[in-house]
Amino acid sequence: MFRNQYDTDVTTWSPAGRLFQVEYAMEAVKQGSAAIGLRSKTHVVLACVNKANSELSSHQRKIFKVDDHIGVAIAGLTADGRVLSRYMRSECINYGYTYESPLPVGRLVYQLADKAQVCTQRSWKRPYGVGLLVAGLDESGAHLYYNCPSGNYFEYQAFAIGSRSQAAKTYLERKFEKFTESSRDDLVKDALFAIRETLQGEKLTSSVCTIAVVGFGEAFNILDQETVQALINEFDISGEEAPINESVAEQSVGDDQRGAAAEQAAPMDI
């Protein structure tokens, strides 16, 4: 994308009916490190790739706990993700204080989408440059939503966002039909396989990924590195391999180029 006369502020429409600054915010999500979500009837698993700016620095957190029954994984500008996760946490606290019950996941996602939409209709604001995968559990079951910088939101059985996410999407599309009946451990296994698809040959270890789980009888929690590494070792020992689709390599070329451009041009951690 390049600058043009219709992207000076977010309220200027192009003749083709496009809002370029909103599209630029959605591009920031595509350049962020990958985040993945999967759900069954009873559990939701979030996974993300840990990417550091240099070998001397630690990685930025990409998964945040909102409440005992809700958590989020982000791709894009980490600072925007922190602000939105704090807003979600505040809404959960206020709802619990008022109604003495957990905030339904769908209602929170709806409020978050409204907050994002306002930033696309005010000339003195900018869209949030972050996409959020919201995992939660309420009376109606397990839920996985994706909130877009444009203010749209969608519910998914499984989804991936961020850099090189197309490879993970291809893997999830082949497997998603069995996710509904999957156990907790099977969901974690598929999440690790999907994460490995985004690494493009890099070895999968607990230091390059983060896994979080929420489900019936299990509050939202982020698995520690020892547990994740034990699961990775177990799957490698069992000889299970994720099938490789040759078309994925072609589809992910654009993602690789975006990721390289982000590392060279983007001054903010994404």
C-alpha positions as CSV (number, residue, x, y, z in Angstrom):
1,M,0.0,0.0,0.0
2,F,1.1,3.6,-0.7
3,R,0.1,7.0,0.4
4,N,-2.5,8.8,-1.7
5,Q,-4.7,11.8,-1.4
6,Y,-7.5,9.8,0.4
7,D,-5.6,8.5,3.4
8,T,-4.9,11.8,5.3
9,D,-7.5,10.9,7.9
10,V,-9.7,8.0,8.7
11,T,-13.0,9.8,7.8
12,T,-12.0,10.4,4.1
13,W,-13.7,8.1,1.6
14,S,-11.9,7.2,-1.6
15,P,-14.0,7.2,-4.8
16,A,-13.9,3.4,-4.7
17,G,-15.6,3.5,-1.3
18,R,-12.6,2.6,0.8
19,L,-11.2,3.9,4.1
20,F,-7.5,3.6,3.7
21,Q,-6.4,4.2,7.3
22,V,-8.7,1.3,8.4
23,E,-7.1,-0.9,5.8
24,Y,-3.6,0.2,7.1
25,A,-4.6,-0.9,10.6
26,M,-5.7,-4.3,9.3
27,E,-2.3,-4.6,7.5
28,A,-0.6,-4.0,10.9
29,V,-2.4,-7.1,12.2
30,K,-1.1,-9.1,9.2
31,Q,2.5,-8.0,10.0
32,G,2.2,-9.0,13.7
33,S,3.5,-12.3,15.1
34,A,1.0,-15.2,14.6
35,A,-1.8,-16.0,17.0
36,I,-4.1,-19.0,16.8
37,G,-7.4,-20.1,18.5
38,L,-9.3,-23.3,18.5
39,R,-12.4,-24.4,20.4
40,S,-14.4,-27.5,21.2
41,K,-17.6,-27.9,23.1
42,T,-15.9,-27.6,26.4
43,H,-12.5,-25.9,25.9
44,V,-10.8,-23.1,24.0
45,V,-7.1,-23.0,23.4
46,L,-5.1,-19.9,22.4
47,A,-1.5,-20.0,21.1
48,C,0.9,-17.4,19.8
49,V,4.4,-17.0,18.5
50,N,6.9,-15.2,20.8
51,K,9.0,-12.8,18.7
52,A,11.7,-10.6,20.2
53,N,13.1,-7.5,18.5
54,S,16.7,-8.7,19.1
55,E,18.6,-11.5,20.7
56,L,19.3,-9.2,23.7
57,S,15.6,-8.5,24.5
58,S,12.7,-10.5,25.8
59,H,9.5,-11.0,23.8
60,Q,6.4,-9.0,24.3
61,R,3.4,-10.8,25.9
62,K,0.7,-11.7,23.3
63,I,-1.8,-13.5,25.5
64,F,-3.7,-11.7,28.4
65,K,-6.1,-12.9,31.0
66,V,-9.2,-10.8,31.1
67,D,-11.3,-12.8,33.7
68,D,-11.4,-16.3,35.0
69,H,-13.6,-17.2,32.0
70,I,-12.1,-15.0,29.3
71,G,-8.7,-14.4,27.7
72,V,-7.3,-12.8,24.6
73,A,-4.5,-13.4,22.1
74,I,-3.3,-10.4,20.0
75,A,-1.5,-9.8,16.7
76,G,-0.5,-6.3,15.7
77,L,0.6,-3.3,17.9
78,T,1.2,-4.7,21.4
79,A,0.5,-1.4,23.1
80,D,-3.0,-1.2,21.5
81,G,-3.6,-4.8,22.7
82,R,-2.7,-3.9,26.2
83,V,-5.1,-0.9,26.3
84,L,-8.0,-3.0,24.9
85,S,-7.3,-5.9,27.2
86,R,-7.4,-3.5,30.2
87,Y,-10.7,-2.1,28.9
88,M,-12.1,-5.6,28.7
89,R,-10.9,-6.4,32.2
90,S,-12.6,-3.3,33.5
91,E,-15.9,-4.2,31.8
92,C,-15.8,-7.7,33.4
93,I,-15.2,-6.2,36.8
94,N,-18.0,-3.7,36.5
95,Y,-20.5,-6.3,35.2
96,G,-19.6,-8.7,38.0
97,Y,-20.0,-6.0,40.7
98,T,-23.4,-4.9,39.3
99,Y,-25.0,-8.3,38.4
100,E,-22.9,-10.7,40.6
101,S,-22.4,-13.0,37.6
102,P,-19.7,-13.4,34.8
103,L,-20.0,-11.1,31.8
104,P,-21.2,-13.1,28.7
105,V,-18.5,-13.4,26.1
106,G,-20.7,-12.3,23.2
107,R,-21.7,-9.1,25.0
108,L,-18.1,-8.2,25.8
109,V,-17.0,-8.8,22.2
110,Y,-19.9,-6.6,21.0
111,Q,-18.8,-3.8,23.3
112,L,-15.2,-4.1,22.1
113,A,-16.3,-4.0,18.5
114,D,-18.3,-0.8,19.2
115,K,-15.2,0.8,20.8
116,A,-13.1,-0.1,17.7
117,Q,-15.8,1.2,15.4
118,V,-15.8,4.7,17.0
119,C,-12.1,5.1,16.0
120,T,-13.1,4.7,12.3
121,Q,-15.6,7.6,12.4
122,R,-13.7,10.3,14.3
123,S,-11.1,12.4,12.5
124,W,-9.1,13.0,15.6
125,K,-8.7,9.3,16.4
126,R,-6.9,6.4,14.6
127,P,-8.1,2.8,14.4
128,Y,-6.6,0.3,16.8
129,G,-3.8,-1.5,15.0
130,V,-4.4,-4.8,16.6
131,G,-6.5,-7.9,16.0
132,L,-7.8,-9.9,19.0
133,L,-8.8,-13.5,19.3
134,V,-11.2,-13.6,22.3
135,A,-11.6,-17.0,24.0
136,G,-14.3,-17.5,26.6
137,L,-16.8,-19.7,28.3
138,D,-20.3,-18.8,29.5
139,E,-23.7,-20.4,30.0
140,S,-24.1,-21.0,26.2
141,G,-20.8,-22.9,25.9
142,A,-17.3,-22.2,24.6
143,H,-16.7,-19.3,22.2
144,L,-13.9,-18.0,20.0
145,Y,-14.2,-14.6,18.4
146,Y,-12.0,-12.5,16.2
147,N,-12.2,-8.7,16.6
148,C,-11.0,-6.7,13.7
149,P,-9.7,-3.0,13.7
150,S,-12.6,-2.1,11.4
151,G,-15.1,-2.8,14.2
152,N,-16.3,-6.1,12.8
153,Y,-16.3,-9.3,14.8
154,F,-16.8,-12.9,13.9
155,E,-17.2,-16.2,15.8
156,Y,-15.0,-19.1,14.6
157,Q,-14.4,-22.8,15.3
158,A,-10.7,-22.1,14.7
159,F,-8.8,-19.2,13.3
160,A,-5.3,-17.7,12.9
161,I,-4.1,-14.1,12.5
162,G,-0.8,-12.4,12.0
163,S,2.3,-13.0,9.9
164,R,2.5,-16.4,8.0
165,S,-1.0,-17.3,9.4
166,Q,-2.1,-18.7,6.0
167,A,-0.1,-21.9,6.7
168,A,-1.8,-22.3,10.0
169,K,-5.2,-21.6,8.5
170,T,-4.7,-24.3,5.9
171,Y,-3.8,-26.8,8.6
172,L,-6.9,-25.7,10.7
173,E,-9.2,-26.0,7.7
174,R,-8.1,-29.6,7.2
175,K,-8.8,-30.5,10.8
176,F,-11.6,-28.2,12.1
177,E,-14.4,-30.8,11.7
178,K,-13.1,-32.9,14.5
179,F,-12.4,-29.9,16.9
180,T,-16.0,-29.9,18.3
181,E,-15.5,-33.3,19.9
182,S,-11.8,-32.9,20.7
183,S,-10.5,-33.2,24.2
184,R,-8.4,-30.5,25.9
185,D,-5.1,-32.3,25.1
186,D,-6.1,-32.8,21.5
187,L,-6.8,-29.1,21.1
188,V,-3.4,-28.2,22.6
189,K,-1.7,-30.7,20.2
190,D,-3.4,-29.2,17.2
191,A,-2.6,-25.7,18.4
192,L,1.1,-26.7,18.6
193,F,1.0,-28.2,15.1
194,A,-0.6,-25.1,13.7
195,I,2.0,-22.9,15.4
196,R,4.7,-25.0,13.9
197,E,3.3,-24.4,10.4
198,T,3.9,-20.7,10.9
199,L,7.5,-21.1,11.8
200,Q,8.6,-22.0,8.3
201,G,11.2,-24.5,9.3
202,E,12.3,-23.1,12.6
203,K,12.4,-25.6,15.4
204,L,9.3,-25.5,17.7
205,T,10.3,-25.1,21.4
206,S,8.5,-23.7,24.5
207,S,10.6,-20.5,24.2
208,V,9.0,-19.6,20.8
209,C,5.4,-20.1,21.7
210,T,2.8,-19.5,24.4
211,I,-0.3,-21.6,25.1
212,A,-3.3,-20.7,27.1
213,V,-6.5,-22.8,27.9
214,V,-9.9,-22.1,29.3
215,G,-12.7,-24.6,29.7
216,F,-15.4,-26.1,31.9
217,G,-13.8,-26.7,35.4
218,E,-10.7,-24.9,34.3
219,A,-10.2,-21.1,34.7
220,F,-8.2,-19.3,32.0
221,N,-4.6,-20.0,32.5
222,I,-1.3,-19.7,30.6
223,L,0.7,-23.0,30.5
224,D,4.2,-22.7,31.9
225,Q,7.2,-23.4,29.6
226,E,8.0,-26.7,31.3
227,T,4.5,-28.0,30.6
228,V,4.6,-26.8,27.0
229,Q,8.0,-28.4,26.3
230,A,6.8,-31.7,27.8
231,L,3.9,-31.7,25.4
232,I,6.1,-30.9,22.4
233,N,8.5,-33.7,23.4
234,E,5.6,-36.1,23.8
235,F,4.3,-35.4,20.3
236,D,7.7,-35.7,18.8
237,I,8.4,-39.0,20.5
238,S,5.1,-40.4,19.4
239,G,6.2,-39.8,15.8
240,E,3.1,-37.7,14.9
241,E,3.8,-35.3,12.1
242,A,1.5,-32.6,10.7
243,P,0.9,-33.2,7.0
244,I,2.6,-30.6,4.7
245,N,0.6,-29.1,1.9
246,E,2.8,-27.9,-1.0
247,S,0.3,-25.1,-1.9
248,V,0.9,-23.6,1.5
249,A,4.4,-22.5,0.5
250,E,3.1,-20.5,-2.4
251,Q,0.3,-19.0,-0.4
252,S,2.7,-17.9,2.4
253,V,5.2,-16.1,0.2
254,G,3.2,-12.9,0.6
255,D,3.1,-13.4,4.4
256,D,6.9,-13.9,4.4
257,Q,7.4,-10.7,2.5
258,R,5.1,-8.8,4.9
259,G,7.0,-10.2,7.9
260,A,10.4,-9.1,6.4
261,A,9.0,-5.6,5.7
262,A,7.7,-5.3,9.2
263,E,11.0,-6.3,10.7
264,Q,12.8,-3.7,8.6
265,A,10.3,-0.8,8.6
266,A,8.0,-1.0,11.7
267,P,9.6,0.8,14.7
268,M,7.0,-0.5,17.1
269,D,6.8,-4.0,18.4
270,I,4.1,-6.0,16.6
